[in-house]
Amino acid sequence: MKRFGSVFAFWGMLLVSAISLAQGPADFTRQEDVIYGRKYGVALTMDVFTPKQSANGIGLVFVVSGGWFSSHDNISPGFVAEPLKRGYTVFAVCHGSQPKFTIPEVLQDMHRALRYIRFHAKDYKVDPDRIGITGASAGGHLSLMQGTAGKVGDSNAKDPVDRLSSRVQAVACFFPPTDFLNYGKPGERASGDGVLKGFRPPFDFQAMSKVTGRFERITDDEKFDDIVKQISPINHISADTPPTLIIHGDADTLVPIQQAQTFIEKLKAAGVPCELVVKPGKSHGWPTLVSEDMKTITDWFDKYLKK
């Protein structure tokens, strides 16, 4: 419960900051609960924020996720006030949430969301080749996964949405987990255990049994570790990874700054434009994150997504 408490305290801080930034007449329109996909009879939704004036034609995905828990209630316009002010169209994506859904299932939701946005790019007046992604904590992890492991479309898919790419062109995020098998130091595990023992459900991997027709928990260690490797962004870095910025506090005990440091080192080795902004003495979130550091995030997107 302690770990969950720190995550929800972080989201509470963002909401308070968002309220303070959202005072006064809104200079954007908000379309709520846009259905970007369905699974198991449940709708997957996003909110679309469109600047009323001077839209710049760039799409920005805000991953609504903390501890891989996603809720429409945690969509805070204040968090993306700076990008909106600069003309970005923001897509606040809610994914299938833990404890019901695991990280591999969440990643499929994110692929679907990006494909939906790209399919409807003309409707939202954004360039399908200029899409960025941002988030914090688990939202940062999912942002990096989209940056490193975005997929090409399936040309044979029945749904035309699924024929499009789920890649993004720039990433900027806060304190993301990047390597669950080397968490804080080489060989240290945090896949629903260790530091992340309070987050077991997102790592409760399951597979459909051909015998029972039910989803059964994966208990084979080799299969489990293979999945953990696949959901660790550091294992997908290549020269094609888009420009990436990470902002991380050096006093973070939930997501050690080592996660950002090793990720950035590997990006540099691959020749990818990247930067790590270290916040001295800051832990897993801080009061000026929205009011100040979102400007740094938006500067990054300005640099790499504006024509």
C-alpha positions in Angstrom: 0.0 0.0 0.0 2.9 2.3 0.6 3.9 2.2 -3.0 0.4 2.8 -4.2 0.2 5.7 -1.8 3.2 7.4 -3.3 1.7 7.0 -6.8 -1.7 8.4 -5.9 0.0 11.2 -3.9 1.8 12.1 -7.1 -1.3 12.1 -9.2 -3.0 14.2 -6.5 -0.2 16.7 -6.7 -0.7 16.9 -10.4 -4.4 17.4 -10.1 -3.9 20.3 -7.6 -1.3 21.9 -9.9 -3.7 21.4 -12.8 -6.5 23.1 -11.1 -4.4 26.1 -10.3 -3.2 26.3 -14.0 -6.7 25.8 -15.4 -8.3 28.8 -13.8 -10.0 31.3 -16.1 -11.5 30.9 -19.6 -10.3 27.8 -21.4 -8.4 28.5 -24.6 -9.0 25.0 -25.9 -11.9 22.7 -26.6 -12.2 19.3 -25.0 -13.8 16.3 -26.6 -14.3 13.6 -23.9 -14.5 9.8 -24.1 -13.5 9.4 -27.8 -13.5 5.6 -28.3 -10.3 4.5 -30.0 -10.8 0.8 -29.5 -12.6 -2.0 -27.8 -11.6 -5.2 -26.0 -13.6 -7.8 -24.2 -16.7 -5.7 -24.7 -15.1 -2.7 -23.0 -14.5 0.7 -24.7 -11.0 2.2 -24.7 -11.2 6.0 -24.6 -9.2 9.2 -24.9 -9.9 12.9 -24.4 -8.9 15.3 -27.2 -7.8 18.8 -26.4 -7.7 21.2 -29.3 -6.3 24.8 -29.1 -8.9 27.3 -30.1 -6.3 29.4 -31.9 -2.9 28.9 -33.6 -2.9 25.1 -33.6 0.5 24.0 -34.9 -0.5 20.8 -36.5 1.4 18.6 -34.1 -0.2 15.8 -32.1 0.9 15.1 -28.5 -0.1 11.9 -26.7 -0.4 12.3 -22.9 -0.3 8.8 -21.4 -2.7 8.8 -18.4 -1.0 6.3 -16.2 0.5 6.0 -12.7 1.6 2.5 -11.5 -0.1 1.3 -14.7 -3.4 2.4 -13.2 -5.3 4.5 -15.7 -8.5 6.5 -15.0 -10.4 9.3 -16.8 -10.5 11.1 -13.5 -6.7 11.6 -13.7 -6.8 13.5 -17.0 -5.6 16.9 -15.9 -5.7 19.8 -18.5 -3.2 21.6 -16.4 -0.6 19.0 -17.0 -0.6 19.8 -20.7 -1.4 23.5 -20.4 2.0 24.5 -21.8 1.7 22.3 -25.0 -1.8 23.5 -25.5 -0.7 27.2 -25.1 1.9 26.5 -27.9 -0.7 25.1 -30.2 -0.3 21.3 -29.7 -3.4 19.1 -30.1 -3.3 16.8 -27.1 -4.6 13.2 -26.9 -5.0 12.1 -23.3 -5.1 8.3 -23.6 -6.5 6.0 -20.9 -5.4 2.4 -21.3 -6.8 -0.8 -19.8 -5.9 -0.4 -16.2 -4.4 -2.7 -13.6 -5.3 -4.7 -11.6 -7.5 -6.0 -14.4 -4.9 -5.8 -17.2 -1.2 -6.4 -17.3 1.6 -4.4 -19.0 1.7 -6.4 -22.2 -2.1 -5.8 -22.6 -1.6 -2.1 -21.8 1.0 -1.9 -24.6 -1.5 -3.2 -27.1 -3.9 -0.4 -26.1 -1.2 2.2 -26.7 -0.4 0.8 -30.1 -4.1 1.0 -30.9 -4.4 4.6 -29.6 -1.5 5.8 -31.8 -2.9 4.1 -34.9 -6.3 5.6 -34.2 -4.8 9.1 -33.9 -2.8 8.6 -37.1 -5.9 7.3 -39.0 -7.9 10.3 -37.9 -5.1 12.8 -38.3 -7.0 14.9 -41.0 -10.0 15.0 -38.7 -7.9 16.5 -35.9 -5.8 18.6 -38.3 -2.5 17.1 -37.2 0.4 15.8 -39.2 0.5 12.0 -38.9 4.3 12.2 -39.2 4.7 14.7 -36.3 3.4 12.9 -33.2 5.1 13.1 -29.8 4.4 11.3 -26.5 4.7 12.2 -22.8 3.9 10.8 -19.4 5.2 10.4 -15.9 6.3 7.2 -14.0 4.4 4.3 -15.6 3.2 6.9 -18.2 6.9 7.6 -18.9 7.6 3.9 -19.2 4.8 3.5 -21.7 6.0 6.6 -23.6 9.5 5.0 -23.9 8.0 1.7 -25.1 6.1 3.5 -27.8 9.3 5.3 -28.8 11.5 2.3 -28.8 9.0 -0.5 -29.8 6.4 1.3 -31.9 5.2 -1.1 -34.7 4.5 -0.9 -38.4 0.9 -1.5 -39.5 -0.5 -4.8 -40.5 -1.3 -4.4 -44.2 -3.6 -7.4 -44.0 -5.6 -6.2 -41.0 -9.4 -6.2 -41.4 -9.6 -2.9 -39.5 -8.0 -0.1 -41.6 -6.8 1.5 -38.3 -4.6 -1.4 -37.6 -2.9 -1.1 -41.0 -1.1 2.1 -39.8 2.1 2.5 -37.8 2.0 3.1 -34.0 5.4 4.8 -33.9 6.0 8.3 -32.6 8.5 10.9 -33.7 9.7 12.3 -30.3 9.5 11.3 -26.6 9.8 13.4 -23.5 8.9 12.1 -20.1 9.4 12.0 -16.3 11.1 9.3 -14.1 10.3 6.2 -16.2 11.2 2.6 -15.4 13.4 1.3 -18.2 14.8 -2.0 -17.2 12.9 -4.3 -14.8 15.7 -6.9 -14.5 18.4 -4.3 -13.7 16.5 -2.0 -11.4 18.8 0.4 -9.5 21.8 -1.9 -10.1 22.8 -4.8 -12.4 20.8 -8.0 -11.6 18.3 -6.3 -9.3 14.8 -7.4 -10.2 11.6 -5.2 -10.0 9.0 -7.1 -11.9 6.2 -7.0 -9.4 8.9 -7.8 -6.8 11.8 -6.0 -5.1 11.2 -2.2 -5.1 8.0 -2.8 -7.1 6.5 -5.5 -4.9 3.5 -3.2 -4.3 2.8 -3.4 -8.0 2.2 -7.1 -8.6 -0.9 -7.0 -10.7 0.6 -5.3 -13.8 3.2 -8.2 -13.9 0.7 -11.0 -13.3 1.2 -12.2 -16.9 -1.3 -14.7 -18.3 -1.8 -16.7 -21.4 -4.9 -18.4 -22.9 -4.8 -22.2 -22.2 -5.7 -24.4 -25.1 -6.8 -27.0 -22.5 -9.0 -25.0 -20.2 -9.9 -22.2 -22.5 -9.1 -19.8 -19.7 -6.4 -17.3 -19.0 -3.8 -19.0 -16.8 -1.0 -17.4 -14.9 2.5 -17.8 -16.5 4.6 -19.6 -13.9 7.5 -20.8 -16.1 10.5 -18.6 -15.0 12.0 -18.5 -18.5 8.8 -17.4 -20.2 8.1 -14.8 -17.4 11.6 -13.3 -17.7 11.3 -13.2 -21.5 8.1 -11.1 -21.1 9.9 -8.8 -18.6 12.6 -8.2 -21.1 10.1 -7.4 -23.8 8.4 -4.8 -21.7 11.7 -3.1 -20.7 12.3 -0.2 -23.1 16.1 -0.4 -22.8 16.0 -3.7 -24.8 14.4 -2.1 -27.8 16.8 0.8 -28.4 18.1 1.2 -31.9 19.4 3.9 -34.2 15.7 4.4 -35.3 14.6 5.4 -31.8 13.2 9.0 -31.9 14.8 11.9 -30.0 14.2 11.3 -26.3 14.3 13.5 -23.2 14.0 12.2 -19.6 13.6 14.4 -16.5 14.4 12.5 -13.3 14.9 13.4 -9.6 18.2 12.0 -8.1 16.4 11.2 -4.8 13.8 9.0 -6.4 13.5 5.7 -4.4 10.5 4.3 -6.4 12.2 4.6 -9.8 16.0 4.9 -9.3 17.7 7.6 -11.5 19.9 4.7 -12.6 17.0 3.7 -14.9 17.2 7.0 -16.8 21.1 7.1 -16.7 21.6 3.6 -18.3 18.8 4.3 -20.8 20.3 7.6 -22.0 23.8 6.0 -22.2 22.5 3.3 -24.5 20.7 6.0 -26.6 23.9 7.9 -27.0 25.7 4.7 -28.0 23.1 4.2 -30.7 23.5 7.8 -32.0 20.0 8.9 -30.9 19.5 12.6 -29.9 18.8 12.5 -26.2 19.1 14.4 -22.9 18.8 13.6 -19.2 17.7 16.5 -17.0 18.6 15.7 -13.4 16.5 17.4 -10.6 18.8 17.5 -7.5 17.2 16.3 -4.3 13.8 15.6 -6.0 12.0 12.4 -5.5 9.1 10.8 -7.4 7.4 14.0 -8.4 7.7 17.6 -7.1 5.5 20.7 -6.9 7.0 22.6 -9.8 6.8 19.7 -12.2 3.8 21.0 -14.1 4.5 24.8 -13.8 8.1 24.6 -14.8 9.3 21.3 -16.1 6.5 20.9 -18.6 8.1 23.9 -20.4 11.3 21.9 -20.8 9.2 19.0 -22.1 7.4 21.2 -24.6 10.7 22.8 -25.7 11.9 19.4 -26.6 8.9 18.8 -28.8 9.3 22.2 -30.3 12.8 21.4 -31.3 12.1 18.0 -32.9 8.5 18.2 -34.2 8.1 21.8 -35.5 8.9 22.2 -39.2 
